[in-house]
Amino acid sequence: MKKILVLVYFLLAAVYTYSQTDSTEKEKTQVSAGLQFISNQTYAGRTDSLKLPVLIPEFNLEFAKGFFVNTKGYLNLSGGKTSFDGISIEPGYQFSKNNWNGSFSVIKNFISDSSNLIIAPVNASLEFYLSKDTKVVTPYIGSEYVFSAEGNDFIVYGGLSKDIMFSKPEASTTFDANPSLGVTAGTQNFYYSFLKTYSSNGKTRVISKGRGRGGSGTTTTTTTTTTTRTVKQQSQAFSLLSSSIELPFTLTTGKFKWVTTPSLEMPVNLIQAQRLIRTICKNCKEETHVPPEGLTEIGFSAEEAAGLTVYRGRGCKVCNGTGYKGRIGLYEVMEITEDLRELIIIGASAMELRRRAIELGMITLRESGLCKLRDGVTTIEEVVKETVL
């Protein structure tokens, strides 16, 4: 059964000051600077099992005709230490016409190899954003094409937002809110790259006095082929990454702006295996006798096996004599917890990862199959064929 890791993080403060000079009536250049604090950095619904507080100074230039350049720095505050992990530069173009607003941009990151920030694997990205102002809500969509060492990603997002004004626009001090609901989907090679290479830097920050990966930097690449293949294959699959709720509040007075954004993000931060098994035909379903010893051999306890009723399909015209009609999925879901993250870092074997995940409550494919047997949905033969103990 899937577990949803709920991450609550607050953009506690984003303070901006700006000055503006006009060269002509038609041409304007705006300069703004600000400081943003994020209590736990995420990217496309992904984060580390360690908390990643980040302080982000920003400097923005908006030129005539919609061109702009944004620059951000990243002060990493995780592990009780402070370090400058790098910058990002974003040149782009923004437009507004007939209640449509949008932008195109290119982002280039210059992040230290010793950083443990979730954006560290992202070398560069191409981004597009589009929204339409309506009288009720503002729908928006966007996409990113992300370049990272382990492969490129295509990420899309969309949602609805609503502007709420608590003061008159002409007032010297204004207060407003912009609640929004959104979803994000895409591939996540960047996250595989983070787990493989960069997450070990977080452990280094906690246990050593120096920067860099230290000894763990070389062992992150020795993860067994089986484990690496599982994570990498799923990182390349396009899937839902997260859903989110945001409630930004903005206080503006003169040239100063204060933005506080409480946010709730629910990422699907999991590794998953699945199998399809055939289901018993309901038209010819009947009880069948299986000795308790046979049930204990496939994973049932002796106590449960003694009183369990199992079924099979006799075979009929509806199922063409097979005894089966339809299919159902079996799922094995591994949540990347702090314990599992450390095992990946040190190059633990697939068996060690699986054993620890089971200890932490992971439902295996076999256990999922046993649940289907309890419910009378499938047969012993199907479960044994598609799963292992």
LINQUI-V916234 format. One record per residue. N is the residue number from 1. RES is the residue in one letter. SS is DSSP state (helix for helix, strand for strand, loop for the rest). OMEGA is omega as a letter, one per 30 degrees, with the letter a starting at -180 (* if undefined). D_FIRST is the distance of its C-alpha to the first C-alpha in Angstrom with 1 decimal. Layout:
BEGIN
N&RES&SS&OMEGA&D_FIRST, N&RES&SS&OMEGA&D_FIRST
END
This chain:
BEGIN
1&M&loop&a&0.0, 2&K&loop&l&3.8, 3&K&loop&l&6.5, 4&I&loop&l&9.8, 5&L&strand&a&12.8, 6&V&strand&l&15.7, 7&L&strand&l&19.0, 8&V&strand&l&22.2, 9&Y&strand&a&25.3, 10&F&strand&l&28.8, 11&L&strand&a&31.5, 12&L&strand&a&33.9, 13&A&strand&l&37.1, 14&A&strand&a&38.3, 15&V&strand&a&42.1, 16&Y&strand&l&44.2, 17&T&strand&a&48.0, 18&Y&strand&l&49.8, 19&S&strand&a&53.3, 20&Q&strand&l&54.6, 21&T&strand&l&57.7, 22&D&strand&l&59.1, 23&S&loop&l&61.3, 24&T&loop&l&62.1, 25&E&loop&a&61.1, 26&K&loop&a&58.7, 27&E&loop&l&57.4, 28&K&strand&l&55.3, 29&T&strand&a&53.7, 30&Q&strand&l&51.2, 31&V&strand&l&50.3, 32&S&strand&l&47.5, 33&A&strand&a&46.0, 34&G&strand&l&43.2, 35&L&strand&a&40.9, 36&Q&strand&l&37.2, 37&F&strand&l&35.0, 38&I&strand&a&31.2, 39&S&loop&l&29.5, 40&N&loop&a&26.4, 41&Q&loop&l&26.9, 42&T&loop&l&24.1, 43&Y&strand&a&24.6, 44&A&loop&l&22.6, 45&G&loop&a&19.7, 46&R&strand&l&19.8, 47&T&loop&l&21.3, 48&D&loop&l&21.8, 49&S&loop&l&20.3, 50&L&loop&l&24.0, 51&K&loop&a&25.5, 52&L&loop&l&27.8, 53&P&loop&a&30.6, 54&V&strand&l&33.1, 55&L&strand&a&36.5, 56&I&strand&l&37.5, 57&P&strand&a&41.2, 58&E&strand&l&41.8, 59&F&strand&a&45.0, 60&N&strand&l&45.2, 61&L&strand&l&48.0, 62&E&strand&a&48.3, 63&F&loop&l&51.1, 64&A&helix&l&53.0, 65&K&helix&l&51.6, 66&G&helix&a&47.9, 67&F&strand&a&47.6, 68&F&strand&l&45.9, 69&V&strand&l&45.0, 70&N&strand&l&42.4, 71&T&strand&l&42.3, 72&K&strand&l&39.8, 73&G&strand&a&39.8, 74&Y&strand&l&37.0, 75&L&strand&a&37.8, 76&N&strand&a&34.9, 77&L&loop&a&34.7, 78&S&helix&l&31.8, 79&G&helix&l&32.4, 80&G&helix&a&35.4, 81&K&loop&l&37.5, 82&T&loop&l&38.8, 83&S&strand&l&39.4, 84&F&strand&a&40.2, 85&D&strand&l&37.6, 86&G&strand&a&39.1, 87&I&strand&l&39.7, 88&S&strand&l&38.7, 89&I&strand&a&41.2, 90&E&strand&l&40.4, 91&P&strand&a&43.3, 92&G&strand&a&42.7, 93&Y&strand&l&44.0, 94&Q&strand&a&43.2, 95&F&strand&l&44.5, 96&S&strand&a&44.9, 97&K&strand&l&46.4, 98&N&loop&l&46.3, 99&N&loop&l&43.4, 100&W&strand&l&41.4, 101&N&strand&a&40.5, 102&G&strand&l&39.1, 103&S&strand&l&39.4, 104&F&strand&l&39.3, 105&S&strand&l&39.2, 106&V&strand&l&38.9, 107&I&strand&l&37.4, 108&K&strand&l&38.5, 109&N&strand&l&37.0, 110&F&strand&a&39.1, 111&I&strand&a&36.7, 112&S&loop&l&37.6, 113&D&loop&a&36.0, 114&S&loop&a&35.6, 115&S&loop&l&33.5, 116&N&loop&l&29.9, 117&L&loop&a&29.4, 118&I&loop&l&26.4, 119&I&loop&a&29.1, 120&A&loop&a&31.0, 121&P&loop&a&29.9, 122&V&strand&l&30.9, 123&N&strand&a&34.5, 124&A&strand&l&35.2, 125&S&strand&l&33.8, 126&L&strand&a&35.2, 127&E&strand&l&34.2, 128&F&strand&a&34.9, 129&Y&strand&l&34.5, 130&L&strand&l&35.7, 131&S&strand&l&35.8, 132&K&strand&l&38.0, 133&D&loop&l&39.5, 134&T&loop&a&39.6, 135&K&loop&a&41.0, 136&V&loop&a&37.6, 137&V&loop&l&34.9, 138&T&strand&l&34.7, 139&P&strand&l&32.2, 140&Y&strand&l&31.7, 141&I&strand&l&30.3, 142&G&strand&l&30.5, 143&S&strand&l&29.8, 144&E&strand&l&30.1, 145&Y&strand&a&31.0, 146&V&strand&l&30.3, 147&F&strand&l&32.1, 148&S&strand&a&30.8, 149&A&loop&a&31.7, 150&E&loop&a&28.7, 151&G&loop&a&29.0, 152&N&loop&a&29.4, 153&D&strand&l&26.8, 154&F&strand&a&26.9, 155&I&strand&l&25.3, 156&V&strand&l&25.7, 157&Y&strand&l&25.2, 158&G&strand&a&26.5, 159&G&strand&a&26.7, 160&L&strand&l&29.2, 161&S&strand&a&31.5, 162&K&strand&l&34.3, 163&D&strand&l&37.5, 164&I&strand&a&38.8, 165&M&strand&l&42.3, 166&F&loop&l&43.6, 167&S&loop&l&47.0, 168&K&loop&a&49.6, 169&P&loop&a&49.3, 170&E&loop&a&53.0, 171&A&loop&a&52.5, 172&S&loop&l&53.1, 173&T&strand&a&49.8, 174&T&strand&l&46.7, 175&F&strand&a&43.3, 176&D&strand&l&40.5, 177&A&strand&a&36.7, 178&N&strand&a&34.4, 179&P&strand&a&30.9, 180&S&strand&l&28.5, 181&L&strand&a&25.0, 182&G&strand&l&23.7, 183&V&strand&l&21.1, 184&T&strand&l&21.2, 185&A&strand&l&20.3, 186&G&strand&l&21.6, 187&T&loop&a&21.7, 188&Q&loop&l&21.5, 189&N&helix&l&24.0, 190&F&helix&a&25.3, 191&Y&helix&l&22.2, 192&Y&helix&l&22.4, 193&S&helix&l&26.1, 194&F&helix&a&25.4, 195&L&helix&a&23.1, 196&K&helix&a&25.7, 197&T&helix&a&28.8, 198&Y&helix&a&28.8, 199&S&helix&l&26.2, 200&S&helix&l&28.5, 201&N&helix&l&31.2, 202&G&helix&l&29.4, 203&K&helix&l&29.5, 204&T&helix&a&33.2, 205&R&helix&a&33.9, 206&V&helix&a&32.9, 207&I&helix&a&34.5, 208&S&loop&a&37.6, 209&K&loop&a&40.6, 210&G&loop&l&40.8, 211&R&loop&l&39.0, 212&G&loop&a&37.5, 213&R&loop&a&35.0, 214&G&loop&a&37.2, 215&G&loop&a&36.1, 216&S&helix&a&32.5, 217&G&helix&a&33.5, 218&T&helix&a&34.4, 219&T&helix&a&31.6, 220&T&helix&a&28.8, 221&T&helix&a&30.0, 222&T&helix&l&29.8, 223&T&loop&a&26.0, 224&T&loop&a&25.7, 225&T&helix&a&25.8, 226&T&helix&a&22.5, 227&T&helix&a&20.6, 228&T&helix&a&22.6, 229&R&helix&a&22.2, 230&T&helix&a&18.4, 231&V&helix&a&18.4, 232&K&helix&l&21.5, 233&Q&helix&a&20.4, 234&Q&helix&l&17.3, 235&S&helix&a&19.7, 236&Q&loop&a&21.9, 237&A&loop&l&19.6, 238&F&loop&a&20.1, 239&S&strand&l&17.0, 240&L&strand&a&16.2, 241&L&strand&a&16.8, 242&S&strand&l&17.0, 243&S&strand&a&18.4, 244&S&strand&l&21.1, 245&I&strand&l&23.7, 246&E&strand&l&27.1, 247&L&strand&l&30.2, 248&P&strand&l&33.2, 249&F&strand&a&36.4, 250&T&strand&l&39.6, 251&L&strand&a&43.0, 252&T&strand&l&45.9, 253&T&strand&a&49.4, 254&G&loop&a&52.1, 255&K&loop&a&50.8, 256&F&strand&l&47.9, 257&K&strand&l&44.4, 258&W&strand&a&41.6, 259&V&strand&l&38.0, 260&T&strand&a&35.1, 261&T&strand&l&31.6, 262&P&strand&a&28.9, 263&S&strand&l&25.6, 264&L&strand&a&21.9, 265&E&strand&a&19.7, 266&M&strand&a&15.9, 267&P&strand&l&15.2, 268&V&loop&a&12.2, 269&N&loop&a&13.4, 270&L&strand&l&11.2, 271&I&strand&a&12.0, 272&Q&strand&l&10.1, 273&A&strand&a&11.4, 274&Q&strand&l&11.2, 275&R&strand&l&13.6, 276&L&strand&l&15.1, 277&I&strand&l&16.5, 278&R&strand&l&19.1, 279&T&strand&a&18.8, 280&I&strand&l&21.7, 281&C&loop&a&24.5, 282&K&loop&a&24.7, 283&N&loop&a&28.5, 284&C&loop&a&29.1, 285&K&strand&l&26.3, 286&E&strand&l&27.7, 287&E&strand&l&27.2, 288&T&strand&a&27.9, 289&H&loop&l&29.0, 290&V&loop&l&27.4, 291&P&loop&l&28.9, 292&P&helix&l&26.9, 293&E&helix&l&27.7, 294&G&helix&l&26.0, 295&L&helix&l&22.7, 296&T&helix&l&22.9, 297&E&helix&a&23.6, 298&I&loop&l&20.3, 299&G&loop&l&18.3, 300&F&loop&l&18.8, 301&S&loop&a&20.9, 302&A&helix&l&24.5, 303&E&helix&a&24.2, 304&E&helix&a&21.3, 305&A&helix&a&23.0, 306&A&helix&a&26.2, 307&G&helix&a&25.0, 308&L&loop&l&22.4, 309&T&loop&l&23.3, 310&V&strand&a&22.3, 311&Y&strand&l&23.4, 312&R&strand&l&24.9, 313&G&strand&a&26.6, 314&R&loop&a&30.4, 315&G&loop&a&31.1, 316&C&loop&a&32.9, 317&K&loop&a&34.3, 318&V&loop&a&31.2, 319&C&loop&a&29.2, 320&N&loop&l&32.3, 321&G&loop&a&32.4, 322&T&loop&a&29.2, 323&G&loop&a&27.2, 324&Y&strand&l&24.2, 325&K&strand&a&23.6, 326&G&strand&a&20.8, 327&R&strand&l&17.6, 328&I&strand&a&13.9, 329&G&strand&l&11.2, 330&L&strand&a&9.4, 331&Y&strand&l&7.0, 332&E&strand&a&7.5, 333&V&strand&l&6.9, 334&M&strand&l&9.9, 335&E&strand&l&10.8, 336&I&loop&l&14.7, 337&T&loop&l&15.9, 338&E&helix&l&19.7, 339&D&helix&a&19.8, 340&L&helix&l&18.2, 341&R&helix&l&20.4, 342&E&helix&l&23.4, 343&L&helix&l&22.7, 344&I&helix&a&22.5, 345&I&helix&a&25.8, 346&I&loop&l&27.6, 347&G&loop&l&26.7, 348&A&loop&l&24.5, 349&S&loop&l&23.9, 350&A&helix&l&20.7, 351&M&helix&l&20.8, 352&E&helix&l&21.2, 353&L&helix&a&18.3, 354&R&helix&a&16.0, 355&R&helix&a&17.6, 356&R&helix&l&17.3, 357&A&helix&l&13.6, 358&I&helix&l&13.0, 359&E&helix&a&15.5, 360&L&loop&l&13.6, 361&G&loop&l&10.5, 362&M&loop&l&8.6, 363&I&loop&a&6.9, 364&T&loop&l&9.5, 365&L&helix&l&10.4, 366&R&helix&l&12.7, 367&E&helix&l&10.6, 368&S&helix&l&8.4, 369&G&helix&l&12.0, 370&L&helix&l&13.3, 371&C&helix&l&11.1, 372&K&helix&l&12.7, 373&L&helix&l&15.9, 374&R&helix&a&15.8, 375&D&loop&a&15.4, 376&G&loop&a&18.3, 377&V&loop&a&16.8, 378&T&loop&a&17.9, 379&T&loop&l&20.3, 380&I&helix&a&20.6, 381&E&helix&a&22.3, 382&E&helix&a&19.6, 383&V&helix&a&17.0, 384&V&helix&a&19.7, 385&K&helix&a&20.9, 386&E&helix&a&17.7, 387&T&loop&l&16.2, 388&V&loop&l&17.9, 389&L&loop&*&17.9
END
